[in-house]
Amino acid sequence: MAKKSVALSGVEAGNTAICTVGRNGNDLHYRGYDIADLASNCQFEEVAYLLIHEKLPNICELHAYKKKLKNLRDLPPQVRTILEQLPKNTHPMYVLRTGISAL
């Protein structure tokens, strides 16, 4: 039986400053940081900050960023009302789709 061709194996699909994939095998880097290191040593907000601001935050920047994100979490009352009217057993993806549509 003939072996499958993996025509794009090892071929860069594009260049980005945010992410590199497969530079050294099966690795993934965000802004030069190995994703395994980020996952082991950083909070979600630190990685989000890194992706947006091109650097890891210091303590003050992290605190301010967490506060900013917290203030953006509230749903408008109309959207909350719509979501509360969905049956309790509604699949989470349908809840998400409905919420996005309502926004």
N, C-alpha and C positions, 0 to 999 in steps of 0.2 A: 504494500500500500504506500502511495506517495506521501511524503511528509508535507504538511500544510506550510504554505509560504507566509511568513510574517513580514510583509513588504515594508512596513513602516517601523519595524523594531529598530531602536537606536537612532531614529531620525527625529530631530527637533521639530515640533509642530508649530512653534512660535516662540517669541521672546517676550518676557514680561519682567518688570522690576519686582513684582509682588511674589511670584511663585516660580520655582523650578522643580521639574519632575524628572527623575531618572538620570541626573547628572553623574551619579556614582552608583548605578545599579537601580535598585528599587526605592530610592530615597525621595523625600519631598521636603522642600525648604520654603519657608515664608520669609521674604526679605533677608535671605542668607542664613536664617536660623533653621536648624533641623527640626522638623515637626515633632519628632520623638522627644527632643529636649524641651520644646515648648510645652508639650502635653504633660511632661513630668514635673516641670518647674514653674509654670505660669498659670495664672488665672485666666478665665475666658476673656475678661475685659482687657487684660494686658495684651493678648494676642489680637483682639479687635483693634486696640489702639495702635499696635505695631502695623497692622495692615493699612490703616487709614493715615497714620502720621509718620510712617517710615522709620520709626524707632520705638524701642520699648520705653514705657513711661517710667519716670521716677515716682517716688511715693506720693508727692503732691499732685502730679499729673494724673496718677492712677485714681486717687481719691476724687479729684474734680471730675474725671471721666465717668466714674461709677455714679456720682451724684447726677451728672447730666443724663446718663442712660436711665437712671431711676425715674427722673422727672418726665421722661418720654414714654413710660410704660402704660400709663392710664389709657383706657379706651374711652372714646366719646360715649356719653350716656345712651345715645340712640343705638350704637353698635352693641353695647352691653345688653340692652333690652332685647335686641334681636337674638343674640346668642343665648340668652337665658330662656328664650321661648323654644329653642330646639329640644327635641327629646333627649333625655339623659343618655340613651344608648347610641346616639349619633356618632358615627366614625369620626375620629379626630381630624382626618383630612377634609371631611365635609364641613366640619365646624370651621376649620381654617379658611377654606374656600369661601364660605358664607361670610365670615368676618372680613376677609379681604374685599369681597364684593360690596359689603356694606360700607366699608371705609371709602 
